[in-house]
């Protein structure tokens, strides 16, 4: 049976390292600051933002929250972003998505100063990742890479199949693992909704990462013995007391075949949250010209 890759435990290590970095920055007179911007009535987004603020407080990062009415003009959001860009106390800006429909989301994301773009969504940061000179990498792919490294998975030279080609997870992860260097140098295949025969790809992979948003899409039969499986999916199924979160991988069958697997919840989710903190201290250190020890 597969080993369980404990995302909570690795995320706790990351938070500890981040807390140490915050202390070093404080000694230089720098308090890292993260701004969260919410312009949506989506209750899940409100929860996510609150969680991010709590995570910041736990490691000593100051957080500031700006909430805009969903019927406010788009210009108000743009002015908020401009103010945060200019604010020396703010090192990272996180625009919680999805934004309300009346807002042009790509334009809003492009307005964030790339030096403060701790989500890594600005085209400049996307371009840097693709050209092999990453600055801010989106938190979920970054967390997945860290989890693989910490779990001792040999990535260089391995066949990695990424299921999903979103701008948020699939594409940046594929680029990250394709780049040169430690925890990378993989042979990456990206599958998506138009892929002809998904199982033909997943069944020959050393590492399968599934970010499709389809409950239990990948089953044990589609995997090869000894593989590592990273389940990014978070799908709420059932109603009332039966409501639960399941992944994009059928956990039971997959864990009979794979060597190691992430659970849902408790795998990629906590890593995503932790990497936002890491990106924020990196942003603060860079802006202040303070060298943080790299791991
Ligand atoms: P998305 O909907 O933007 O993209 C899904 C991708 O999966 C698409 O590229 C699509 O082509 C592909 N796909 C859909 N059906 C497929 C199929 N049958 N076969 C192969 N490919 C298929 O989703 P996303 O934002 O990348 O998120 C994916 C999942 O990961 C969701 O469940 C989301 O909730 C979850 N997620 C989790 C975290 C985390 O921190 N754990 C972070 C981001 C997203």
Boltz pocket constraint, residues with backbone or C-beta under 6 A from the ligand:
constraints:
  - pocket:
      binder: B
      contacts: [[A, 140], [A, 163], [A, 164], [A, 165], [A, 166], [A, 167], [A, 168], [A, 169], [A, 170], [A, 191], [A, 192], [A, 193], [A, 194], [A, 195], [A, 198], [A, 210], [A, 211], [A, 212], [A, 213], [A, 214], [A, 217], [A, 231], [A, 232], [A, 233], [A, 234], [A, 235], [A, 268], [A, 269], [A, 270], [A, 272], [A, 273]]
      max_distance: 6.0
